[in-house]
Amino acid sequence: MNTIFIKSGSIRICIRAVITGIHLALLGWLLTTALIQPIQAANVPGLTLVSLTFDDGRDQSVARDILANYGMKGTFYVNSDRIDSGGSFLTKVELDALNADGHEIGGHTIGHVNLATLSDIAQQAAICNDMQTLVNWYGPIHSFAYPFSSTGPTTQSIMEAGCPGIGTYESARAVGGLVSGTNCQNCPWSETFPPSNTYYISTNNSVISTTTLNDLKSYVIQAETNGGGWVPLVFHRICDGCSALGVSPAILNNFLTWLEARETEDTYVRTVHQVMTGDFPPPPPPPPLGPNLLINPSLEIDLDNNSQADCWRRYNFGSNSANWTHMNDPLNAHSGSFSELLTITSYSSGDRKLLPILDAGQSSGGCTPNVADGEIYQYSAWYKTTGTASPILFYRDAGGQWQYWRNGPQLPTSTDWTQMIYYPGEAPAGAQSISFGIALESNGTLTTDDYSIAKVLDNPPPIDTTPPTILSFAPANGAIVSDTVTLIASATDNVGVQRVEFLINGGAVATDTTDPYAFAWNSQSVANGAATYAVRVVDFAGNETVSEVRSLTVNNDLSPPVVSFVQPPTPSEAAIVAGLLPLEATASDDVGVTRVDFMVNGSVVGFDNATPYQTTWNSLLTPNGPANLTAKAYDAAGNTTQTNPVINVTVNNQEENLVNNPSLEIDDSPIDNIADCWQRGGFGSNSFIWTRLNGATLAHSGNFAESLQVTSISSGDRKLVQRQDSSTCAPAVTEGARYTLSLWYKSTISTGFVVFYRNSSGIWTYWQTSTNFAAATDWTEATYTTPPMPNGATALSFGLYLNNVGTLVVDDGSATLSTEN
């Protein structure tokens, strides 16, 4: 019995290994059996496919010229109704030229609509009408992109169902879902091909005016260095300074120059249709391997009947409890009849693993393979796991002692057999033998089978072992900091820097993936006094370098200001208020007050940056009823204080106007994006778009108005009316009385009032339609006085309608009791 010590980091573990002294004849049989086992296929890094996609059909003829210089083809998603519409949109001649050059033309809806806001019928019309036009122009159209990357609960099924009599899109592309710099850090590095969801293809973030050449390169490199995959890039406008969605032609040209060189490294540019149909080169062949050097690699042999595979041993260290089972069940084995099941039931520290016995090596009659230092070997095994697991390697050094070598990356959990292939680099200097396995490092299960150690005979995968270099970082050692501090670092690497982490008191406060690497750190996130600062730089191979630790002194203003209302002019407690009301406050601070916000019911209605701190509150924008007034003061350090207690008042506006929320300002449930106490209605066969406009220049008064666009119509109409409920939203009326109705509007076509009433049984019924009002480009008031209300009427609901293709904007509704008989 030998005692073998293995060093793992700073932990030394004692493993008792019983060398059974396998008979030479038996060893020869085992070795021969091992050598004829099939070598597992290598899952080496494969293809990276890049798709250059362009949305919206704007300023993209220049892209055609740039792509032509490199013989590359793109996918251009266009809204067919915008072609030849003028401005920055493509002409039909330009689009024809793109098609003639072999670029793919894809669909993008009629009108660039937000599909999530439309009915199923309207979605299908926007998708299929666009497809019909493109098919008429160019024949079958295969690819689609969602405007605004927006889909509703039925959108993807509508895409999959296709357009009857026209065709079916084979794919639909979204925007986002892949790692993009510091965004979406838990997302995949690349999309798969074929994608897991054909009708919601993920991409990196849109390329915009602030996207750098290095950003574009990083999207490709991160895919290449993480197993390959599909990188669909999303461009919009190709121009200098024309739009936030515009990218410089120079950046696109430089990126394609760089990308062209990658085609010698198994990275290729293909259109979306080419990727979806498999029109791309096959993955590179795995490197040629020598024979599997392991004895009993499939765990099938147990000649001593100890319920443990011969030449394998179960090892552990740390504090944990586990059960091992040598499973004899072909249904639970990857091949043959046997596999090894490990279950950790109570875990505190350490790991458990199955390894080839840590002995003197096969050349001395043992089990572990003999290796040559400096050579590269491929290590593989098939596994299933529900816990935290990673490959682990040991080597026997020149003195005959077993040493811990390294752990590989954490493996994904999997309920199906999954092959792990690991290239850790050259065997350590002086290594005589190698042993490896998969270590389970948490509660859970791990099942393994079919292990392999095979020498790479030629063209091994490139191994980057060079760590990054930190050139400089700031602030300097001993700096005194306060408020927002710019942390900055400069770093380089032989392949490429993946990220820079900024460490305060040993913990990462930010990560940046773009040079120059910087972060605006709020120093108030730590206590005043001493703090430490360092940076960690990581390259794409996972090599890292940590800087020296610097000392900082944090000195922030932590004293909040003092604030109180001035009364008068601010209303007093329990006042009844209406109309435009002055609000005033006093505020002071040990350093200085920068702003005072005035809030009603918790929402800011005004602010002032200088004393006297004053604003005017338009109570017409607040619902009638109780309201509370608060002033909140800020100092330069961001400290705040608000008045306590609040001032409670009662709003009593619009006593004669029966309409609730008449100016459409209030939306307590912004998830539906509809003004409270109003509803969007209509009937018949038509397509439409509703928009809640937000902006003082867009509204008749206040900040909000409602826009309705009817894009196609066969019958019926669309209108915004008071919510037809059974409670208080719809104006209450008296039977026999007449009411004067009013709405302010702008419209591209004529419009009119439609009026409903609620009867004594609580049923809403259509009642009246007014004469038409002419189209108006400026805000115009439409008024209509109803006939006497029918017997039993308890409430009314009204609005202006559109019954033809056009646009209508409405605001400021009113219903008052008419003085007419």
Residue pairs with C-beta under 8 A, 6 or more apart in sequence:
1 16
1 18
2 16
2 17
2 19
3 14
3 15
3 16
4 15
4 16
4 17
4 358
4 401
4 402
5 12
5 13
5 14
5 15
5 401
5 402
6 12
6 13
6 15
6 358
6 394
6 402
6 403
6 404
7 403
7 404
8 317
8 404
9 404
11 317
11 318
13 317
15 315
15 317
15 358
17 313
17 357
17 358
17 359
19 357
19 359
19 360
19 366
20 304
21 365
22 30
22 310
22 311
22 365
22 367
24 365
26 303
27 295
27 362
27 365
30 295
30 296
30 301
30 310
30 311
31 295
31 362
33 296
33 301
34 292
34 293
34 294
34 295
34 296
34 297
35 291
35 292
37 292
37 297
37 298
39 289
39 291
39 292
39 452
39 454
40 380
40 382
40 419
40 421
40 450
40 452
41 286
41 419
42 286
42 287
42 289
42 378
42 380
42 421
43 227
43 419
43 421
44 284
44 286
44 287
44 421
44 461
45 224
45 225
45 227
45 228
45 266
45 461
46 227
46 228
46 266
46 283
46 284
47 228
47 266
47 267
47 268
47 280
47 281
47 282
47 283
47 284
48 190
48 220
48 223
48 224
48 228
48 229
48 230
48 231
48 262
48 266
48 267
48 268
49 193
49 229
49 230
49 231
49 267
49 268
49 269
49 270
49 275
49 280
50 220
50 231
50 232
50 233
50 259
50 267
50 268
50 269
50 270
51 74
51 75
51 230
51 231
51 232
51 233
51 269
51 270
51 271
51 272
51 275
52 67
52 72
52 73
52 74
52 75
52 233
52 235
52 269
53 74
53 75
53 76
53 77
53 106
53 145
53 173
53 203
53 232
53 233
53 234
53 235
53 272
54 60
54 63
54 74
54 75
54 76
54 77
54 235
54 236
54 238
55 77
55 108
55 145
55 234
55 235
55 236
56 77
56 78
56 79
56 82
56 108
56 112
56 236
56 237
57 76
57 77
57 78
57 79
57 82
57 83
57 89
57 90
57 95
57 108
58 88
58 89
58 90
58 236
58 237
59 88
59 237
59 238
59 239
59 242
59 246
60 76
60 90
60 94
60 98
60 237
60 238
61 90
61 94
61 97
61 98
62 238
62 239
62 249
63 74
63 235
63 238
63 249
63 252
64 94
64 97
64 98
64 101
64 103
66 238
66 249
66 252
66 253
66 256
67 73
67 74
67 101
67 103
67 256
68 101
69 253
69 256
70 256
70 257
70 259
70 260
72 256
72 259
72 260
72 269
73 101
73 102
73 103
73 104
73 269
73 270
73 271
73 274
74 103
74 104
74 271
75 103
75 104
75 105
75 106
75 143
75 271
75 272
75 273
76 95
76 98
76 103
76 104
76 105
76 106
77 106
77 107
77 108
77 143
77 144
77 145
77 173
78 90
78 95
78 105
78 106
78 107
78 108
78 134
79 108
79 109
79 110
79 111
79 112
79 130
79 147
80 107
80 110
80 130
80 133
80 134
80 137
81 110
81 111
81 130
81 133
82 89
82 112
83 89
83 90
83 91
83 92
83 95
84 91
84 92
88 237
88 242
90 98
92 137
95 105
95 137
96 137
98 105
99 105
99 137
99 138
103 271
104 142
104 143
104 271
104 272
104 273
104 274
105 134
105 137
105 138
105 141
106 141
106 142
106 143
106 144
106 145
106 272
107 127
107 130
107 131
107 134
107 141
107 143
107 144
107 145
107 169
108 130
108 144
108 145
108 147
109 115
109 126
109 127
109 130
109 147
110 125
110 126
110 129
110 130
110 711
111 126
111 689
111 711
112 147
113 122
113 126
113 147
113 689
113 711
114 147
114 148
114 150
114 689
115 123
115 126
115 127
115 146
115 147
115 150
115 151
115 152
115 155
116 150
116 151
116 152
116 155
117 150
117 152
117 689
117 690
118 126
118 152
118 687
118 688
118 689
120 154
120 158
121 685
121 687
122 687
122 688
122 711
123 152
123 154
123 155
123 158
124 158
124 163
125 687
125 711
125 712
126 687
126 711
127 144
127 158
127 159
127 163
128 163
128 166
129 712
131 141
131 144
131 163
131 166
131 167
131 169
132 163
132 166
134 141
135 141
135 166
135 167
140 167
141 167
141 169
142 169
142 170
142 171
142 272
142 273
142 276
143 169
143 170
143 171
143 172
143 173
143 271
143 272
143 273
143 276
144 159
144 169
144 171
144 172
144 173
145 172
145 173
145 174
146 155
146 172
146 173
146 174
146 175
149 174
149 175
149 176
151 174
151 200
156 172
156 197
156 199
156 200
159 169
159 172
159 199
160 168
160 198
160 199
161 168
162 168
162 169
169 199
170 198
170 273
170 276
170 277
171 195
171 198
171 199
171 201
171 272
171 273
171 276
172 198
172 199
172 200
172 201
173 201
173 203
173 232
173 234
173 272
174 200
174 201
174 202
174 203
175 203
175 205
175 206
175 234
176 184
176 202
176 203
176 204
176 205
177 184
177 187
177 188
177 191
177 202
177 203
178 184
178 187
178 188
178 189
178 190
178 191
178 202
178 203
178 204
178 219
178 231
179 185
179 187
179 188
179 189
179 204
179 222
180 204
180 205
180 215
180 219
181 205
181 215
181 218
181 512
181 513
181 514
182 499
182 510
182 511
182 512
182 513
183 205
184 205
185 511
187 202
188 202
188 229
189 222
189 223
189 226
189 227
189 229
190 222
190 223
190 226
190 228
190 229
190 230
190 231
191 201
191 202
191 203
191 229
191 230
191 231
191 232
192 229
192 230
193 229
193 230
193 275
193 276
193 280
194 276
195 201
195 202
195 230
198 276
201 232
201 272
202 232
203 232
203 233
203 234
204 219
204 231
204 232
204 233
204 234
205 211
205 234
206 234
206 235
206 236
206 245
207 216
207 233
207 234
207 235
207 236
207 247
208 236
208 244
208 245
208 246
208 247
209 241
209 243
209 244
209 245
209 246
209 247
209 248
211 247
211 251
212 251
212 514
213 251
213 254
213 255
213 258
214 514
214 515
215 514
216 233
216 251
216 255
217 255
217 258
217 496
218 496
218 498
218 513
218 514
219 231
219 233
220 231
220 259
220 262
220 267
221 496
221 540
222 498
222 540
223 229
223 230
223 231
224 262
224 265
224 267
225 540
225 541
228 266
228 283
230 275
232 272
235 247
235 252
236 243
236 245
236 246
236 247
237 243
237 245
237 246
237 247
238 246
238 247
238 249
238 252
239 246
239 247
239 248
239 249
240 246
240 248
240 249
240 250
259 267
259 269
263 269
266 281
266 283
266 284
268 280
268 281
270 279
270 280
273 279
274 280
287 378
287 456
287 457
287 458
287 459
287 460
287 461
288 456
288 457
288 458
288 459
289 378
289 454
289 455
289 456
289 457
290 454
290 455
290 456
290 457
291 454
292 452
292 453
292 454
293 362
293 369
293 370
293 371
293 377
293 453
293 454
293 455
294 311
294 356
294 369
294 451
294 452
294 453
295 310
295 311
295 356
295 362
295 367
296 309
296 310
296 311
296 312
297 450
297 451
297 452
298 334
298 335
298 336
298 338
298 449
298 450
298 451
299 309
299 312
299 326
299 336
299 338
299 339
299 340
299 448
299 449
299 451
300 309
300 336
300 337
300 338
301 309
301 310
301 311
302 308
302 309
302 310
302 326
302 338
303 310
304 310
307 326
308 314
308 324
308 326
309 326
309 338
309 340
311 356
311 357
311 367
312 340
312 354
312 355
312 356
312 357
312 367
313 354
313 355
313 356
313 357
313 358
314 324
314 342
314 352
314 353
314 354
315 352
315 353
315 354
315 355
315 358
315 437
316 322
316 350
316 351
316 352
316 353
317 350
317 351
318 348
318 349
318 350
318 351
319 347
319 348
319 349
319 350
320 344
320 346
320 347
320 348
320 349
320 350
320 351
320 352
321 344
321 345
321 346
321 347
322 342
322 343
322 344
322 345
322 352
322 440
323 342
323 343
323 345
324 340
324 341
324 342
325 340
325 341
325 343
326 338
326 340
327 333
327 338
327 339
327 340
327 341
327 447
328 337
328 338
329 337
329 339
330 336
330 337
332 339
332 341
332 447
333 339
333 449
334 382
334 417
334 449
334 450
335 449
335 450
336 449
338 449
339 447
339 448
339 449
340 354
340 447
340 448
340 449
341 445
341 446
341 447
342 352
342 353
342 354
342 440
342 445
342 446
342 447
342 448
343 444
343 445
344 352
344 387
344 440
344 442
344 443
344 444
344 445
345 443
346 443
347 441
347 442
347 443
350 441
351 392
351 439
351 440
351 441
352 439
352 440
353 392
353 437
353 438
353 439
353 440
354 437
354 438
354 448
355 394
355 435
355 436
355 437
356 367
356 368
356 369
356 435
356 436
356 437
356 451
357 366
357 367
357 368
357 435
358 368
358 394
358 396
358 402
358 435
359 366
359 367
359 368
360 366
360 396
360 400
360 433
361 368
361 369
361 370
361 396
361 432
361 433
362 368
362 369
362 370
362 433
363 370
366 433
368 396
368 433
368 434
368 435
369 433
369 434
369 453
370 432
370 433
371 377
371 395
371 427
371 431
371 432
371 433
371 434
371 453
371 455
372 427
372 431
373 426
373 427
373 428
373 429
373 430
373 431
374 426
374 427
374 429
375 426
375 427
375 455
375 456
376 423
376 425
376 426
376 427
376 455
376 456
376 460
376 463
377 427
377 434
377 453
377 454
377 455
377 456
378 421
378 422
378 423
378 452
378 453
378 454
378 455
378 456
379 391
379 393
379 421
379 422
379 423
379 424
379 436
379 452
379 453
380 419
380 420
380 421
380 422
380 451
380 452
380 454
381 391
381 419
381 420
381 437
381 438
381 448
381 449
381 450
381 451
381 452
382 417
382 418
382 419
382 420
382 448
382 449
382 450
383 389
383 411
383 414
383 417
383 418
383 420
383 438
383 446
383 447
383 448
383 449
384 414
384 415
384 416
384 417
384 418
384 445
384 446
384 447
385 411
385 413
385 414
385 438
385 440
385 444
385 445
385 446
385 447
386 413
386 415
386 444
386 445
387 413
387 440
387 441
387 442
387 443
387 444
387 445
387 446
388 410
388 440
388 441
388 442
388 444
389 410
389 411
389 438
389 439
389 440
389 441
389 446
390 407
390 408
390 409
390 410
390 411
390 438
390 439
390 441
391 407
391 408
391 409
391 411
391 420
391 422
391 424
391 436
391 437
391 438
391 439
392 406
392 407
392 408
392 436
392 437
392 438
392 439
393 405
393 406
393 407
393 408
393 424
393 434
393 435
393 436
394 402
394 403
394 404
394 405
394 434
394 435
394 436
395 402
395 403
395 405
395 427
395 428
395 431
395 432
395 433
395 434
395 435
396 402
396 403
396 431
396 432
396 433
396 434
397 403
397 428
397 430
397 431
397 432
398 430
398 432
400 432
402 435
403 428
405 424
405 428
405 434
406 424
407 439
408 422
408 424
409 542
411 418
411 420
411 438
412 418
417 449
420 438
422 436
423 456
423 460
423 461
423 463
425 463
425 465
426 463
427 434
434 453
436 451
436 453
437 448
437 451
438 446
438 448
440 446
463 541
464 494
464 495
464 539
464 540
464 541
464 543
465 541
465 543
466 493
466 494
466 495
466 539
466 543
467 493
467 537
467 539
467 543
467 544
467 545
468 491
468 492
468 493
468 497
468 537
468 538
468 539
468 543
468 544
468 545
469 491
469 492
469 493
469 537
469 545
470 489
470 490
470 491
470 535
470 537
470 545
470 547
471 490
471 491
471 492
472 489
472 490
473 487
473 488
473 489
473 490
473 535
473 547
474 486
474 487
474 488
474 489
475 481
475 485
475 487
475 533
475 550
475 552
476 550
477 550
477 551
478 550
478 551
478 552
478 553
479 550
479 552
479 553
480 552
480 553
480 555
481 523
481 552
481 553
481 554
481 555
482 523
482 554
482 555
482 556
482 557
482 637
483 522
483 523
483 524
483 556
483 636
483 637
483 638
484 520
484 521
484 522
484 523
485 520
485 521
485 523
486 518
486 519
486 520
486 521
487 502
487 509
487 510
487 518
487 519
487 520
487 521
487 533
487 535
488 516
488 517
488 518
488 519
489 500
489 502
489 517
489 518
489 535
489 537
489 547
490 515
490 516
490 517
491 497
491 500
491 515
491 517
491 535
491 537
491 545
493 537
493 539
493 543
494 539
495 539
495 540
495 541
496 539
496 540
497 513
497 515
497 517
497 537
497 538
497 539
498 513
498 538
498 539
498 540
499 511
499 512
499 513
499 537
499 538
500 511
500 512
500 513
500 517
500 535
500 536
500 537
500 538
501 508
501 510
501 511
501 535
501 536
501 537
501 538
502 508
502 509
502 510
502 511
502 512
502 519
502 521
502 533
502 535
503 509
503 532
503 533
503 534
503 535
503 536
503 546
504 521
504 525
504 526
504 531
504 532
504 533
505 526
505 531
505 532
506 532
506 534
508 536
509 519
509 521
509 525
510 519
510 521
512 518
512 519
517 535
522 638
523 554
523 556
524 556
524 558
524 637
524 638
526 554
527 554
528 554
528 555
528 556
528 558
529 553
529 554
530 551
530 552
530 553
530 554
531 551
531 552
531 553
531 554
532 549
532 550
532 551
532 552
533 549
533 550
533 551
533 552
534 546
534 547
534 548
534 549
534 550
535 546
535 547
536 544
536 545
536 546
536 547
537 544
537 545
537 546
537 547
538 544
556 637
557 590
557 591
557 635
557 636
557 637
557 639
558 637
558 639
559 589
559 590
559 591
559 635
559 639
560 589
560 633
560 635
560 639
560 640
560 641
561 587
561 588
561 589
561 593
561 633
561 634
561 635
561 639
561 640
561 641
562 587
562 588
562 589
562 633
562 641
563 585
563 586
563 587
563 596
563 631
563 632
563 633
563 641
563 642
563 643
564 585
564 586
564 587
564 631
564 643
565 583
565 584
565 585
565 629
565 631
565 643
565 647
566 584
566 585
566 586
566 612
567 647
569 582
569 583
569 584
570 582
570 583
570 584
570 585
570 629
570 647
571 577
571 581
571 629
571 647
571 649
572 647
573 647
573 648
573 649
574 648
574 649
574 650
575 649
575 650
576 649
576 650
576 652
577 619
577 627
577 649
577 650
577 651
577 652
578 619
578 651
578 652
578 653
579 618
579 619
579 620
579 653
580 616
580 617
580 618
580 619
581 616
581 617
581 619
582 614
582 615
582 616
582 617
583 598
583 605
583 606
583 614
583 615
583 616
583 617
583 629
583 631
584 612
584 613
584 614
585 596
585 598
585 613
585 631
585 633
585 643
586 611
586 612
586 613
587 593
587 596
587 611
587 613
587 631
587 633
589 633
589 635
589 639
591 635
591 636
591 637
592 635
592 636
593 611
593 613
593 633
593 634
593 635
594 609
594 634
594 635
594 636
595 607
595 608
595 609
595 633
595 634
596 607
596 608
596 613
596 631
596 632
596 633
596 634
597 604
597 606
597 607
597 631
597 632
597 634
598 604
598 605
598 606
598 607
598 608
598 615
598 617
598 629
598 630
598 631
599 605
599 629
599 630
599 631
599 632
599 642
600 617
600 619
600 622
600 627
600 628
600 629
600 630
601 622
601 627
601 628
602 628
602 630
605 615
605 617
605 618
605 621
606 615
606 616
606 617
607 615
608 614
608 615
613 631
613 633
617 629
618 702
619 627
619 651
619 653
620 653
620 654
620 663
620 701
620 702
621 663
621 665
621 666
621 702
622 651
622 653
623 651
623 660
623 661
623 666
624 651
624 652
624 653
624 654
625 650
625 651
626 648
626 649
626 650
626 651
627 648
627 649
627 650
627 651
628 646
628 647
628 648
628 649
629 646
629 647
629 648
629 649
630 642
630 643
630 646
630 647
631 642
631 643
632 640
632 641
632 642
632 643
633 640
633 641
633 642
634 640
654 662
656 816
656 817
657 814
657 815
657 816
658 731
658 732
658 733
658 739
658 815
658 816
658 817
659 722
659 731
659 813
659 814
659 815
660 676
660 677
660 722
660 728
660 729
660 731
661 675
661 676
661 677
661 678
662 812
662 813
662 814
663 699
663 700
663 701
663 702
663 704
663 811
663 812
664 675
664 678
664 692
664 699
664 702
664 704
664 705
664 706
664 811
664 812
664 813
665 675
665 702
665 703
665 704
666 675
666 676
667 673
667 674
667 675
667 676
667 692
667 704
668 676
669 676
673 692
674 680
674 690
674 692
675 692
675 704
675 706
676 729
677 722
677 723
677 729
677 730
678 706
678 720
678 721
678 722
678 723
679 720
679 721
679 722
679 723
679 724
680 690
680 708
680 718
680 719
680 720
681 718
681 719
681 720
681 721
681 799
682 688
682 716
682 717
682 718
682 719
682 801
683 716
683 717
684 713
684 714
684 715
684 716
684 717
685 713
685 714
685 715
685 716
686 710
686 712
686 713
686 714
686 715
686 716
686 717
686 718
687 710
687 711
687 712
687 713
688 708
688 709
688 710
688 711
688 718
688 802
689 708
689 709
689 711
690 706
690 707
690 708
691 706
691 707
691 709
692 704
692 706
692 707
693 699
693 704
693 705
693 706
693 707
693 809
694 703
694 704
695 703
696 702
696 703
698 705
698 809
699 705
699 811
700 744
700 779
700 811
700 812
701 811
701 812
702 811
704 811
705 809
705 810
705 811
706 720
706 809
706 810
706 811
707 807
707 808
707 809
708 718
708 719
708 720
708 802
708 807
708 808
708 809
708 810
709 806
709 807
710 718
710 802
710 804
710 805
710 806
710 807
711 805
712 805
713 803
713 804
713 805
716 803
717 754
717 801
717 802
717 803
718 801
718 802
719 754
719 799
719 800
719 801
719 802
720 799
720 800
720 810
721 754
721 756
721 797
721 798
721 799
722 729
722 730
722 731
722 796
722 797
722 798
722 799
722 813
723 729
723 730
723 797
724 730
724 756
724 758
724 764
724 797
726 758
726 762
730 758
730 795
730 796
730 797
731 739
731 795
731 796
731 797
731 815
732 794
732 795
733 739
733 757
733 789
733 793
733 794
733 795
733 796
734 789
734 793
735 788
735 789
735 790
735 791
735 792
735 793
736 788
736 789
736 791
737 788
737 789
737 817
737 818
738 785
738 786
738 787
738 788
738 789
738 817
738 818
738 820
738 821
739 785
739 786
739 789
739 796
739 815
739 816
739 817
739 818
740 783
740 784
740 785
740 786
740 814
740 815
740 816
740 817
740 818
741 753
741 755
741 783
741 784
741 785
741 786
741 798
741 813
741 814
741 815
742 781
742 782
742 783
742 784
742 812
742 813
742 814
742 815
742 816
743 753
743 781
743 782
743 799
743 800
743 810
743 811
743 812
743 813
743 814
744 779
744 780
744 781
744 782
744 810
744 811
744 812
745 751
745 773
745 776
745 779
745 780
745 781
745 782
745 800
745 808
745 809
745 810
745 811
746 776
746 777
746 778
746 779
746 780
746 808
746 809
747 773
747 775
747 776
747 800
747 802
747 806
747 807
747 808
747 809
748 775
748 806
748 807
748 808
749 775
749 802
749 804
749 805
749 806
749 808
750 772
750 773
750 774
750 775
751 772
751 773
751 775
751 782
751 800
751 801
751 802
751 808
752 769
752 770
752 771
752 772
752 773
752 800
752 801
753 768
753 769
753 770
753 782
753 784
753 798
753 799
753 800
753 801
754 766
754 768
754 769
754 770
754 798
754 799
754 800
754 801
755 767
755 768
755 769
755 770
755 784
755 786
755 796
755 797
755 798
756 764
756 765
756 766
756 767
756 796
756 797
756 798
757 764
757 765
757 767
757 789
757 790
757 793
757 794
757 795
757 796
757 797
758 764
758 765
758 793
758 794
758 795
758 796
758 797
759 765
759 790
759 792
759 793
759 794
760 792
760 793
760 794
761 792
762 794
764 797
767 786
767 790
767 796
768 786
768 787
770 784
773 780
773 782
773 800
775 806
779 811
782 800
784 798
785 818
785 820
786 796
786 818
789 796
796 815
798 813
798 815
799 810
799 813
800 808
800 810
802 808
